Amino acid sequence: MNCVFNISKLIEQSINEFWDGVSVSNPDKLIIDGDNILMLFLYIVLKAKIPAMPAYMKLMDEFSTPFVKSMSRFGYCFSTFEIAMERIYSRPLDELI
């Protein structure tokens, strides 16, 4: 769960570093919404090619608390990760690429 959370933090940090010092007329357009975060998670999971990812997801799910899954930032990151994995396993590879 910590790894998934760290991935989310690294995504946020990388985006902030990219836009640091760039002046934009409408800063609201720089906000990354949930759909964009999901696409970034999809990309990272596909590139990582971790063989037993569903098993790791099951372990994270079984050994986390309801608080972690529903009320914390860990829960948001885990939910995003779950949705990314669901998309990966429910669609043909050519649709994802």
C-alpha positions, 0 to 999 in steps of 0.5 A: 500500500505504501508503494502505491501511495509513493507512486501517487506522490511521485506523479504529483511531484513530477507534474509540479516540477514540470510546471515549476516556473512556467507562467500560464494564463489559466492555472486551473487548466493545470489541475490533474483530475481523477481521470488523468491520474487513472491514465498515469496509473495505467501507464505505470502499471503496464510499463512495470510488467509485474507478473503477479500484480493481482496477487499483490492487490489481493494481499493489499486488500486483505491486510489493510483496514477499512479506514485505510481503504475508505478514509485515507489518501492510501485508500484513494490511491489503492482505489485508483490502482484497483480501477487501473488493474480492472481496466487492464484485465478487462480490455484487450491490450491493443485497446489500452495502447 
